[in-house]
Amino acid sequence: MNFTKNKITKNISNNFLILLFSFLVIFIKWLISFYYFQNDNLINKLIFDIEDFYYYPHIINLIEFDFSPDYLNNFPSQNSLPIPIYSIFIHAFFIKLFGFVSFIFLEFLCLYLYLLILVNFFSRFDLNQNIAFISSIFFFILPIIISYIKLPYLSITNLENLYSFRFPRPLITSLFFFSGLYLSIIFYEFKKINTIKYILIGTTLGLTFVSYYYNFVHLSLIFLFIFILKIFDDKNYLKKNYKNIFISTIAFICLIIPFLILINYSEPDYFSMIGVISLDLEKRIELLTYLFKKLFDYKFVIMIFSTVFSIFTLLRLDIKIFKKKMIYLSLFLISGVISPFFFVIISPSISEIYHFLNWTVIICIFVFVTNIILIFNFYFNNITKVYSFIFLSLFLFLFQFNYYQNIKNSDILLREDFSRLQTLIDRNNKELNQIMTFIPRVQVMMMLKNKRKFSTIESSFSSLNFDQLEKSFIINLKFLGVEKESFINILENKKSSWRYNNEILRYLSWYRYQANSLVTFNNSDDFTFKELEHIKNSRPTLAQQIIIPRNEIKRLTNLYQNYSLKSNFVRPDLIVLDKKSEISFYSNINLNYYCKIEMFKLLDVYVLMSNKNICH
């Protein structure tokens, strides 16, 4: 009785510490932002201080139940946009009720839930409650710690995918994943679990499938391994639990059906846009060969050796509970290692396979650090609450210091320009309706301000097909007076330090022109010798590299040359261009129709002359 009472008291104490830590992290984080950028309004902060504003239009779509957004008057959408509904529905719900301030509250809520899930996960290993709390906030701060550690020949840069405030991945997706992980260890530990937990397992797998299928594969494998162990352990397991398994499956199916319907009615070109590759036998073999070679990369060998060594160290402690938990952690490790192989073998297509590799590394590090925590707990099981407050303070300081350093590096001039642009729109709200801009962040800002009429749109925001996107792009460049030779220069491939990337092509079609040793557009080899050599030497997982074939440049150039701007083209009320962009450089805007607003530093902003109150 005293033991149970003591455990409840410790759980309440830990919950309070998690709540306190979460509140202080978010409160001080946003306090720094509001202090450092005092002229920013909330919208400015959302599009600069929260990562991945590209998902904001999808939130608006979900709130309005508009799954066929086009935003362009003359280009109606014919199909749907397969938005990841479950990774954004929480934000959509809160924003509908409470507005954009919900973003700040949900950062607090998500951090609290993430830490709570981790504390409960570590509690399954019979950790000292103070060590469980310290471990949970350590995993939150671990990506920052790793970023400051510079090891020769060993760099780990993808650990921020474990958890961060990047929306919705991993802010929301990691909540689903670690909820599934917590359910998996309960499933592993107990011979019998109730129907509610089976429903939760099916629900978690459904949420993960729709939100981030890479994590779904990891979770599916670990549940599969545990399921097989249970069958071997009890030959009557299926007979005893078939009803619960059926109910869990139904919960999973019910959750994924809406998304599958959305997929079925989606714009076919969208899948090319997000880099989906059909896997034939040749591509499978090439990917599997690459993945197999990665297993013997010295970085991965070091991680696996360290993790296996930590497992054997725990086993040598000869504690019964460790042996059982080591089997579970070993299954988790194996699921992380084999998941990319498993998916390549069974799936007819794949996209952005590097996410699998990132999570293989993350799972290896997670298991290794967990093992170190278990070893530490074995020798120092009497850690008191004082240490919880010490580490809470230390990690809080480290997070805020890192955040302050990052926010200092934010482009102040650009933020100021966006503030000025919002002021311009607010003061002339009725006059400025039709917008032309090729800057995705500006388009998102306009949407958040309830401005939805554009003359051109970022390809991932709409459900338009490539033909519509290309025509819209060409019409707008024609209107800006861009010459044919300049159009070719805008489309040509551009080499950065480690890859080819053209932001304009990305704006127009995202990964349609991805190019690496596995795939090029229509399997073309119509590239310059230098480009072709670079493609052949690029790893097959480099989905972010964009190289357009010469015949595609020729096709688009012919379209551009043969197109004449129609007289009924509606002149936009407002034109916003990036001063440093090639579009701005090559534009010849007719100043008989537009006046330039001179107060901007990094943006070129033009207003239709008919709005005399703005121009004078």
SEVEXVEX-660928 format. One line per 3 residues: number of its first residue (from 1); their letters; for each residue x, y negated, z of C-alpha. Coordinates in pm, 1 decimal. Layout:
residues N
NUM	a	X Y Z; ...
END
This chain:
residues 616
1	mnf	0.0 0.0 0.0; 281.6 -238.8 93.2; 472.1 -139.5 -222.0
4	tkn	170.4 -218.3 -444.4; 109.2 -546.4 -264.3; 474.9 -642.1 -299.8
7	kit	467.7 -559.7 -671.8; 156.3 -773.0 -727.6; 320.9 -1062.3 -541.3
10	kni	633.1 -1033.2 -760.0; 420.7 -1025.0 -1078.1; 237.0 -1340.6 -972.0
13	snn	572.3 -1505.2 -895.2; 710.1 -1406.6 -1237.1; 397.3 -1534.0 -1412.8
16	fli	441.6 -1866.5 -1238.6; 807.3 -1887.3 -1346.8; 714.7 -1801.1 -1706.1
19	llf	443.5 -2066.4 -1700.7; 684.6 -2321.5 -1552.7; 962.5 -2243.3 -1799.5
22	sfl	724.8 -2254.6 -2098.7; 575.6 -2584.7 -1987.3; 914.7 -2747.6 -1927.8
25	vif	1054.5 -2627.7 -2261.3; 764.6 -2773.7 -2460.6; 711.3 -3084.7 -2249.2
28	ikw	1078.9 -3193.3 -2257.0; 1116.0 -3090.7 -2623.3; 834.2 -3317.7 -2735.7
31	lis	934.4 -3588.1 -2488.2; 1274.1 -3603.4 -2660.5; 1107.5 -3624.3 -3000.6
34	fyy	867.0 -3901.8 -2898.6; 1148.5 -4093.3 -2729.2; 1397.8 -4056.9 -3013.8
37	fqn	1144.3 -4134.2 -3288.9; 911.5 -4378.0 -3119.3; 761.1 -4505.7 -3444.6
40	dnl	648.7 -4160.2 -3558.1; 281.8 -4076.3 -3541.8; 165.9 -3719.0 -3482.7
43	ink	146.3 -3626.9 -3852.6; 504.4 -3739.8 -3905.8; 616.9 -3524.0 -3617.8
46	lif	428.1 -3221.8 -3747.5; 588.7 -3234.2 -4091.8; 940.1 -3299.7 -3958.3
49	die	961.9 -3136.5 -3614.5; 775.5 -2812.0 -3683.7; 945.4 -2582.5 -3931.2
52	dfy	773.9 -2458.0 -4244.8; 511.9 -2719.7 -4325.9; 438.4 -2510.2 -4636.6
55	yyp	176.0 -2319.2 -4434.7; -21.5 -2631.5 -4337.1; -228.6 -2634.7 -4658.2
58	hii	-323.9 -2271.4 -4588.8; -453.9 -2372.4 -4246.1; -671.7 -2636.3 -4412.9
61	nli	-790.0 -2375.4 -4665.8; -885.7 -2134.3 -4387.5; -1068.2 -2404.2 -4187.1
64	efd	-1267.5 -2497.7 -4496.1; -1300.7 -2135.9 -4618.5; -1153.3 -2247.3 -4948.3
67	fsp	-958.1 -1950.0 -5082.2; -930.4 -2091.3 -5436.3; -755.6 -2426.3 -5384.5
70	dyl	-640.9 -2609.7 -5696.3; -632.5 -2982.4 -5603.9; -620.7 -3083.9 -5972.4
73	nnf	-930.7 -3219.8 -6147.6; -862.4 -3082.0 -6494.6; -730.1 -2741.9 -6390.6
76	psq	-996.7 -2537.8 -6209.7; -884.3 -2231.2 -6021.6; -1018.3 -1898.6 -6144.4
79	nsl	-888.0 -1675.1 -5864.0; -805.5 -1666.8 -5493.7; -491.3 -1739.9 -5294.6
82	pip	-387.1 -1446.4 -5069.0; -304.6 -1647.4 -4759.2; -180.4 -1457.8 -4447.8
85	iys	-503.4 -1519.4 -4257.9; -408.8 -1362.3 -3923.4; -80.1 -1549.8 -3880.5
88	ifi	-259.7 -1884.8 -3914.7; -613.8 -1822.6 -3785.7; -525.0 -1913.7 -3423.9
91	haf	-396.0 -2253.5 -3535.3; -690.5 -2299.0 -3770.0; -933.8 -2228.7 -3484.4
94	fik	-768.8 -2470.0 -3239.1; -718.6 -2745.2 -3498.9; -1084.8 -2719.7 -3596.1
97	lfg	-1180.2 -2776.9 -3231.2; -910.7 -3009.1 -3098.3; -722.7 -3155.7 -3396.2
100	fvs	-351.6 -3161.0 -3479.2; -241.4 -3199.6 -3116.4; -318.4 -2825.1 -3098.9
103	fif	20.8 -2758.6 -3256.1; 192.6 -2877.7 -2938.1; -36.8 -2683.1 -2706.9
106	lef	-0.1 -2366.1 -2915.0; 379.5 -2386.8 -2895.3; 340.7 -2371.5 -2517.2
109	lcl	81.1 -2093.5 -2528.6; 281.2 -1880.6 -2775.6; 604.4 -1916.9 -2577.8
112	yly	422.7 -1821.2 -2257.6; 268.4 -1512.5 -2420.4; 599.7 -1410.5 -2581.2
115	lli	784.3 -1425.2 -2247.7; 497.5 -1251.8 -2068.7; 501.6 -965.9 -2319.7
118	lvn	878.8 -928.3 -2282.2; 862.5 -929.8 -1901.1; 598.1 -657.3 -1911.6
121	ffs	802.3 -462.0 -2168.2; 1114.1 -473.7 -1948.8; 906.5 -381.0 -1645.2
124	rfd	844.9 -43.3 -1810.8; 1217.0 22.4 -1755.6; 1179.2 -30.5 -1377.9
127	lnq	1390.4 -344.8 -1385.2; 1422.5 -571.2 -1086.8; 1145.1 -829.2 -1142.7
130	nia	1394.1 -1116.6 -1133.4; 1615.4 -944.0 -1390.0; 1306.1 -880.3 -1607.1
133	fis	1226.7 -1252.4 -1601.1; 1586.5 -1357.8 -1669.4; 1604.7 -1103.3 -1954.7
136	sif	1290.7 -1240.6 -2121.4; 1412.4 -1602.1 -2122.3; 1758.1 -1477.8 -2226.1
139	ffi	1611.3 -1325.2 -2542.6; 1437.0 -1656.9 -2610.5; 1765.3 -1846.2 -2583.0
142	lpi	1985.2 -1574.7 -2740.8; 1967.8 -1712.6 -3100.0; 2101.3 -2047.1 -2970.3
145	iis	2379.2 -1876.6 -2772.9; 2480.3 -1671.5 -3078.2; 2488.5 -1985.8 -3293.7
148	yik	2758.4 -2132.5 -3066.5; 2971.8 -1816.8 -3066.3; 3217.9 -1812.3 -3353.8
151	lpy	3369.5 -1467.9 -3398.8; 3630.4 -1411.1 -3671.7; 3494.7 -1200.9 -3959.8
154	lsi	3165.3 -1149.2 -3776.2; 2882.6 -1396.9 -3819.8; 2521.2 -1333.8 -3712.9
157	tnl	2294.3 -1601.6 -3857.4; 1953.5 -1431.9 -3873.9; 1875.5 -1390.1 -3504.1
160	enl	1647.3 -1696.5 -3507.4; 1391.4 -1462.9 -3669.7; 1359.2 -1288.1 -3332.4
163	ysf	1164.2 -1583.0 -3192.7; 1154.8 -1955.4 -3251.5; 899.6 -2233.0 -3297.8
166	rfp	902.8 -2191.3 -3674.6; 538.1 -2159.6 -3778.3; 395.2 -1902.7 -3834.5
169	rpl	701.5 -1681.3 -3861.1; 820.7 -1591.8 -3603.1; 603.0 -1808.3 -3372.8
172	its	293.8 -1591.9 -3434.3; 428.1 -1282.6 -3612.5; 669.8 -1198.8 -3330.4
175	lff	380.9 -1210.0 -3082.5; 206.5 -940.7 -3287.0; 528.1 -740.2 -3321.4
178	fsg	626.9 -742.0 -2954.4; 267.4 -671.4 -2850.9; 291.0 -360.3 -3069.8
181	lyl	629.3 -276.4 -2919.9; 486.2 -300.1 -2566.6; 194.7 -74.5 -2665.9
184	sii	439.8 172.2 -2822.0; 630.6 223.6 -2496.6; 301.5 277.4 -2310.3
187	fye	199.0 525.0 -2582.6; 536.0 697.7 -2534.6; 528.4 708.7 -2154.1
190	fkk	180.7 839.8 -2085.6; 43.7 1172.8 -2197.0; -302.8 1021.6 -2213.5
193	int	-408.2 661.6 -2278.4; -761.0 523.4 -2286.5; -967.1 427.9 -2590.1
196	iky	-906.1 55.1 -2537.2; -532.1 101.9 -2584.8; -588.6 303.2 -2902.7
199	ili	-803.5 17.2 -3033.3; -529.0 -230.2 -2939.2; -271.5 -20.0 -3126.9
202	gtt	-487.2 -21.9 -3441.6; -553.4 -393.9 -3398.1; -184.2 -479.7 -3355.5
205	lgl	-86.8 -275.9 -3660.5; -361.7 -447.7 -3863.6; -253.6 -795.5 -3756.1
208	tfv	110.0 -713.5 -3834.4; 26.3 -556.9 -4171.7; -146.5 -874.0 -4291.7
211	syy	89.4 -1124.2 -4128.2; 436.4 -977.3 -4187.7; 448.9 -632.9 -4342.7
214	ynf	819.1 -583.5 -4263.3; 735.5 -566.5 -3892.4; 440.3 -342.3 -3973.1
217	vhl	676.9 -84.8 -4123.1; 898.5 -92.7 -3811.0; 601.6 -51.3 -3577.8
220	sli	442.9 218.6 -3794.2; 761.7 424.5 -3787.4; 808.1 407.5 -3411.7
223	flf	442.2 500.3 -3352.9; 484.5 782.5 -3605.1; 791.3 916.0 -3422.5
226	ifi	612.0 905.6 -3086.6; 304.7 1067.2 -3243.8; 518.7 1356.9 -3373.0
229	lki	682.5 1398.5 -3030.7; 339.0 1418.8 -2867.9; 227.7 1689.5 -3112.0
232	fdd	541.7 1894.2 -3040.0; 494.9 1840.9 -2667.3; 125.7 1937.3 -2670.5
235	kny	-7.3 2152.2 -2953.2; -363.0 2050.2 -2859.6; -286.0 1677.0 -2875.5
238	lkk	-479.4 1619.1 -3199.2; -774.6 1818.1 -3073.0; -784.7 1617.9 -2749.0
241	nyk	-738.3 1275.6 -2905.4; -884.6 1289.6 -3257.8; -1173.2 1057.9 -3161.5
244	nif	-938.3 790.1 -3024.9; -708.1 824.8 -3326.9; -1010.9 783.6 -3554.8
247	ist	-1127.2 472.8 -3363.3; -775.3 324.5 -3381.9; -767.9 386.5 -3756.7
250	iaf	-1108.6 221.1 -3799.3; -986.0 -86.0 -3606.1; -684.9 -104.6 -3838.2
253	icl	-894.6 -66.7 -4154.6; -1151.5 -325.2 -4043.7; -876.4 -582.7 -3993.7
256	iip	-698.4 -527.8 -4324.9; -1012.7 -507.7 -4543.8; -1066.4 -889.3 -4563.8
259	fli	-707.0 -935.2 -4674.1; -727.7 -652.3 -4928.3; -1041.4 -812.4 -5073.5
262	lin	-853.3 -1141.2 -5095.4; -563.0 -961.9 -5265.2; -802.2 -798.7 -5514.3
265	yse	-940.7 -1135.7 -5623.3; -607.8 -1316.4 -5612.4; -434.0 -1491.6 -5898.1
268	pdy	-206.4 -1226.2 -6060.8; 67.2 -1483.4 -6123.8; 90.8 -1549.5 -5751.0
271	fsm	264.2 -1216.3 -5692.1; 534.5 -1306.4 -5939.0; 560.3 -1642.1 -5764.4
274	igv	635.2 -1479.0 -5427.3; 895.6 -1251.1 -5585.1; 713.1 -916.7 -5601.2
277	isl	921.3 -663.2 -5797.9; 781.9 -340.3 -5941.3; 1006.3 -51.7 -5841.1
280	dle	1084.1 203.4 -6110.1; 1324.8 492.7 -6052.5; 1628.5 294.2 -6165.5
283	kri	1555.0 3.2 -5931.5; 1485.1 238.6 -5640.1; 1819.6 411.3 -5687.5
286	ell	2002.0 79.6 -5711.8; 1837.4 -53.8 -5395.0; 1889.3 268.4 -5200.2
289	tyl	2255.3 278.1 -5307.3; 2302.5 -80.8 -5192.3; 2129.4 -11.9 -4860.0
292	fkk	2338.6 299.5 -4804.6; 2658.3 101.7 -4864.8; 2540.7 -161.4 -4616.2
295	lfd	2531.1 110.4 -4349.7; 2908.2 135.7 -4378.9; 2973.4 -237.7 -4379.7
298	ykf	3211.9 -306.9 -4092.7; 2971.1 -557.6 -3932.0; 2691.7 -302.9 -3920.5
301	vim	2926.8 -25.4 -3808.1; 3039.5 -243.5 -3514.3; 2677.7 -309.6 -3413.7
304	ifs	2572.3 55.9 -3438.3; 2885.1 179.8 -3256.7; 2832.0 -73.0 -2975.7
307	tvf	2466.3 22.7 -2942.2; 2532.7 398.3 -2942.4; 2817.4 350.1 -2692.2
310	sif	2583.3 158.2 -2459.8; 2328.6 443.1 -2485.5; 2589.3 702.4 -2387.1
313	tll	2703.5 479.7 -2101.4; 2348.7 479.1 -1965.9; 2315.0 854.0 -2009.0
316	rld	2633.7 907.6 -1810.9; 2471.4 734.2 -1516.2; 2267.0 1055.1 -1494.3
319	iki	1938.3 895.3 -1394.8; 1629.6 1081.5 -1514.9; 1428.3 773.2 -1605.5
322	fkk	1716.5 640.9 -1819.1; 1725.8 958.6 -2024.9; 1357.6 929.6 -2113.7
325	kmi	1380.9 557.3 -2190.9; 1696.1 612.3 -2398.6; 1498.4 844.5 -2623.5
328	yls	1243.5 566.2 -2674.4; 1510.1 301.4 -2747.2; 1685.7 544.2 -2981.2
331	lfl	1359.7 592.6 -3173.1; 1321.8 215.4 -3194.7; 1679.0 184.3 -3322.8
334	isg	1626.0 459.3 -3581.0; 1302.0 297.0 -3701.2; 1490.1 -29.3 -3756.4
337	vis	1769.0 140.6 -3952.2; 1557.5 360.9 -4178.4; 1264.5 122.9 -4240.0
340	pff	1412.8 -40.5 -4555.4; 1495.9 305.0 -4699.6; 1149.4 433.9 -4611.2
343	fvi	972.9 139.1 -4772.7; 1181.6 145.3 -5092.2; 1104.9 517.2 -5133.7
346	isp	727.2 502.9 -5079.9; 628.6 156.8 -5208.2; 547.7 82.4 -5574.5
349	sis	677.4 -274.5 -5531.3; 871.9 -495.4 -5295.2; 949.7 -861.2 -5230.9
352	eiy	1222.8 -1038.2 -5034.4; 1383.6 -717.7 -4908.6; 1641.8 -919.5 -4715.2
355	hfl	1376.7 -957.2 -4440.9; 1407.4 -583.9 -4375.7; 1784.1 -615.7 -4338.9
358	nwt	1746.4 -914.1 -4107.2; 1517.4 -717.5 -3880.7; 1744.1 -413.2 -3887.6
361	vii	2016.6 -636.4 -3741.7; 1772.5 -791.9 -3492.6; 1653.6 -451.2 -3369.4
364	cif	2012.3 -327.2 -3329.2; 2101.2 -633.6 -3121.0; 1777.3 -607.4 -2921.8
367	vfv	1843.1 -243.8 -2830.6; 2209.7 -313.6 -2748.0; 2129.4 -610.2 -2522.2
370	tni	1847.9 -413.3 -2355.9; 2096.4 -136.1 -2278.0; 2340.2 -388.4 -2126.8
373	ili	2055.0 -526.2 -1913.5; 1973.3 -173.8 -1790.6; 2338.4 -114.0 -1698.8
376	fnf	2348.6 -447.8 -1518.6; 2025.6 -366.5 -1336.0; 2172.9 -33.0 -1219.4
379	yfn	2468.0 -201.6 -1049.2; 2304.1 -528.8 -941.7; 1949.4 -433.7 -853.9
382	nit	1929.7 -677.8 -562.8; 1918.2 -999.0 -769.8; 1708.0 -1252.4 -579.4
385	kvy	1465.2 -1524.0 -688.1; 1740.5 -1784.1 -652.3; 1909.0 -1643.8 -965.4
388	sfi	1582.1 -1673.2 -1156.5; 1574.1 -2047.8 -1086.5; 1945.2 -2082.6 -1169.9
391	fls	1907.6 -1915.6 -1508.4; 1578.1 -2093.8 -1573.3; 1757.0 -2427.1 -1526.1
394	lfl	2061.6 -2318.8 -1727.8; 1863.8 -2187.5 -2026.1; 1629.8 -2485.7 -2016.3
397	flf	1926.1 -2721.0 -2036.4; 2085.4 -2520.9 -2317.6; 1764.7 -2523.9 -2522.6
400	qfn	1707.2 -2897.6 -2478.7; 2071.8 -2978.9 -2549.9; 2056.5 -2778.5 -2871.9
403	yyq	1722.7 -2938.0 -2967.1; 1861.5 -3285.5 -2902.3; 2163.6 -3212.5 -3123.4
406	nik	1936.1 -3093.2 -3402.4; 1697.9 -3385.2 -3378.0; 1990.3 -3628.7 -3391.4
409	nsd	2080.5 -3476.9 -3728.0; 1730.0 -3537.7 -3858.5; 1712.4 -3774.9 -4155.5
412	ill	1604.5 -4095.1 -3980.7; 1571.7 -4295.9 -4302.6; 1342.8 -4033.7 -4455.9
415	red	1123.7 -4020.9 -4145.1; 1097.9 -4399.7 -4150.9; 997.8 -4389.3 -4516.8
418	fsr	723.1 -4140.1 -4438.5; 600.1 -4363.5 -4157.8; 589.7 -4659.7 -4396.6
421	lqt	409.7 -4448.1 -4655.4; 145.6 -4350.6 -4401.1; 100.8 -4715.4 -4302.6
424	lid	58.6 -4806.7 -4670.1; -208.6 -4539.6 -4712.3; -389.5 -4624.3 -4388.8
427	rnn	-411.8 -4991.5 -4482.3; -537.0 -4912.2 -4833.4; -726.4 -4592.5 -4771.7
430	kel	-1009.7 -4662.8 -5016.3; -781.6 -4775.5 -5299.3; -520.1 -4496.1 -5290.0
433	nqi	-691.9 -4168.5 -5376.1; -529.2 -4008.5 -5680.3; -168.8 -3915.7 -5591.0
436	mtf	129.5 -3816.7 -5806.0; 429.3 -3672.7 -5626.6; 664.7 -3378.5 -5675.2
439	ipr	767.0 -3379.7 -5308.3; 595.1 -3093.0 -5119.8; 630.2 -3268.3 -4783.5
442	vqv	448.6 -3574.9 -4919.3; 171.4 -3354.8 -5060.3; 128.3 -3187.6 -4720.6
445	mmm	123.4 -3525.8 -4547.1; -151.3 -3639.7 -4784.7; -355.3 -3326.8 -4715.4
448	lkn	-325.6 -3382.5 -4340.6; -456.2 -3735.2 -4402.5; -750.1 -3586.2 -4596.3
451	krk	-616.3 -3688.6 -4937.7; -666.7 -3392.3 -5170.3; -664.2 -3541.4 -5521.6
454	fst	-330.4 -3480.9 -5693.6; -214.7 -3499.4 -6050.7; 46.2 -3226.6 -5986.3
457	ies	70.9 -2967.4 -5709.6; 340.1 -2748.3 -5554.2; 286.8 -2399.7 -5697.3
460	sfs	250.6 -2211.5 -5364.7; -21.9 -2449.8 -5242.2; -270.6 -2358.2 -5513.3
463	sln	-421.2 -2054.1 -5682.6; -349.4 -2183.9 -6032.4; -177.9 -1961.5 -6287.4
466	fdq	158.6 -2037.8 -6447.2; 1.2 -2168.8 -6766.1; -198.1 -2427.5 -6569.2
469	lek	99.1 -2522.1 -6350.7; 325.8 -2568.4 -6653.6; 72.4 -2784.3 -6839.1
472	sfi	12.8 -2998.9 -6531.5; 387.9 -3039.5 -6481.7; 442.6 -3137.3 -6845.6
475	inl	152.0 -3383.6 -6848.2; 289.3 -3564.5 -6544.5; 644.4 -3586.5 -6680.2
478	kfl	506.1 -3713.8 -7009.8; 318.1 -3982.2 -6821.1; 638.4 -4080.2 -6640.5
481	gve	809.6 -4127.5 -6974.6; 1066.9 -3849.3 -6939.2; 1245.1 -3781.5 -7269.9
484	kes	1291.0 -3434.0 -7420.3; 1666.0 -3422.4 -7347.6; 1601.8 -3530.5 -6990.9
487	fin	1336.8 -3259.8 -6956.3; 1597.5 -3000.1 -7056.3; 1838.1 -3140.1 -6797.5
490	ile	1569.1 -3113.8 -6531.0; 1513.7 -2744.4 -6610.5; 1876.1 -2636.1 -6649.4
493	nkk	2025.7 -2399.1 -6394.5; 2218.8 -2556.3 -6109.0; 2488.6 -2388.5 -5900.2
496	ssw	2528.2 -2463.3 -5530.5; 2797.8 -2328.2 -5302.4; 2661.1 -1971.9 -5284.7
499	ryn	2373.1 -1939.3 -5530.2; 2192.3 -2090.5 -5825.5; 1887.9 -2290.4 -5727.9
502	nei	1676.4 -2550.7 -5902.9; 1430.6 -2721.9 -5666.7; 1213.6 -2836.2 -5958.0
505	lry	1177.6 -2480.2 -6089.1; 1103.7 -2372.1 -5733.4; 833.6 -2639.4 -5717.2
508	lsw	690.5 -2517.6 -6047.6; 702.5 -2139.6 -5998.8; 897.0 -2038.7 -5684.6
511	yry	1053.1 -1692.2 -5734.9; 926.3 -1632.8 -6088.3; 1280.7 -1684.2 -6213.8
514	qan	1461.6 -1502.6 -5934.8; 1783.9 -1353.7 -6066.0; 2018.3 -1101.0 -5908.1
517	slv	2178.2 -766.8 -5993.3; 1839.5 -594.3 -5948.9; 1605.3 -818.1 -6146.3
520	tfn	1582.1 -1117.2 -6378.7; 1278.7 -1275.9 -6543.1; 1134.5 -1009.2 -6778.5
523	nsd	1470.1 -824.9 -6735.1; 1624.3 -1087.7 -6960.8; 1998.5 -1123.0 -7017.9
526	dft	1963.0 -1447.1 -7214.2; 2196.1 -1649.3 -6991.6; 2530.7 -1815.8 -7034.3
529	fke	2834.7 -1594.4 -6977.0; 2906.1 -1767.0 -6644.3; 2545.4 -1724.1 -6527.1
532	leh	2532.8 -1361.3 -6636.4; 2854.5 -1277.7 -6451.0; 2720.5 -1444.1 -6137.6
535	ikn	2392.8 -1250.0 -6166.1; 2572.3 -916.3 -6204.6; 2781.5 -990.3 -5896.0
538	srp	2484.4 -1105.7 -5687.2; 2348.4 -866.4 -5427.3; 2009.2 -713.2 -5518.8
541	tla	1849.6 -863.4 -5207.2; 1922.0 -1224.4 -5313.5; 1561.5 -1317.7 -5391.7
544	qqi	1620.9 -1688.5 -5323.2; 1845.1 -1731.6 -5630.0; 1667.1 -1896.9 -5922.6
547	iip	1811.7 -1880.7 -6275.5; 1589.2 -1944.0 -6575.6; 1678.2 -1770.2 -6907.1
550	rne	1766.3 -1986.7 -7206.7; 1467.1 -1861.2 -7407.0; 1235.2 -1977.9 -7127.8
553	ikr	1394.4 -2324.0 -7130.4; 1341.8 -2326.4 -7506.8; 976.1 -2220.5 -7469.2
556	ltn	903.0 -2489.0 -7210.2; 1090.3 -2748.9 -7414.5; 879.9 -2669.1 -7721.1
559	lyq	566.0 -2703.9 -7510.4; 691.3 -3037.5 -7385.8; 785.3 -3162.8 -7729.8
562	nys	455.1 -3061.5 -7889.0; 235.1 -3203.4 -7615.8; 88.8 -3550.5 -7656.7
565	lks	-51.2 -3730.2 -7357.1; -427.1 -3767.9 -7396.0; -588.5 -4107.2 -7370.2
568	nfv	-826.9 -3987.8 -7100.3; -543.7 -3907.7 -6858.9; -635.0 -4062.3 -6524.3
571	rpd	-355.3 -4282.7 -6399.3; -269.2 -4199.2 -6038.7; -325.4 -4473.0 -5780.9
574	liv	1.7 -4389.4 -5610.1; 329.9 -4241.5 -5736.6; 587.8 -4118.3 -5484.9
577	ldk	925.1 -3989.9 -5607.3; 1248.4 -3890.4 -5439.5; 1512.4 -4151.1 -5532.4
580	kse	1778.4 -3878.7 -5555.8; 1574.1 -3645.6 -5774.7; 1628.3 -3602.0 -6146.5
583	isf	1260.3 -3675.0 -6209.1; 1300.4 -4019.2 -6056.0; 1629.2 -4074.4 -6240.9
586	ysn	1482.7 -3986.5 -6583.0; 1143.7 -4155.4 -6534.3; 1047.7 -4468.2 -6726.5
589	inl	741.5 -4589.0 -6541.6; 541.9 -4852.5 -6725.6; 564.0 -5160.5 -6500.4
592	nyy	278.4 -5317.9 -6691.4; 55.3 -5076.1 -6506.5; 248.9 -5021.6 -6183.4
595	cki	425.4 -5230.4 -5924.9; 711.0 -5091.8 -5718.0; 688.6 -5118.0 -5339.1
598	emf	1038.8 -5222.0 -5230.5; 1033.9 -5145.3 -4858.3; 1137.2 -4779.1 -4899.9
601	kll	1496.5 -4655.4 -4866.3; 1484.3 -4298.3 -4999.0; 1152.8 -4293.4 -5183.9
604	dvy	1046.0 -4464.2 -5504.4; 685.3 -4571.4 -5447.7; 465.9 -4721.0 -5718.4
607	vlm	108.9 -4849.6 -5691.2; -137.6 -4902.3 -5975.4; -151.2 -5272.8 -6065.4
610	snk	-531.2 -5275.4 -6042.3; -480.5 -5264.3 -5663.8; -383.0 -5631.0 -5653.1
613	nic	-402.1 -5660.7 -5276.8; -120.3 -5405.1 -5246.2; 101.8 -5531.5 -5526.1
616	h	98.3 -5894.6 -5418.2
END
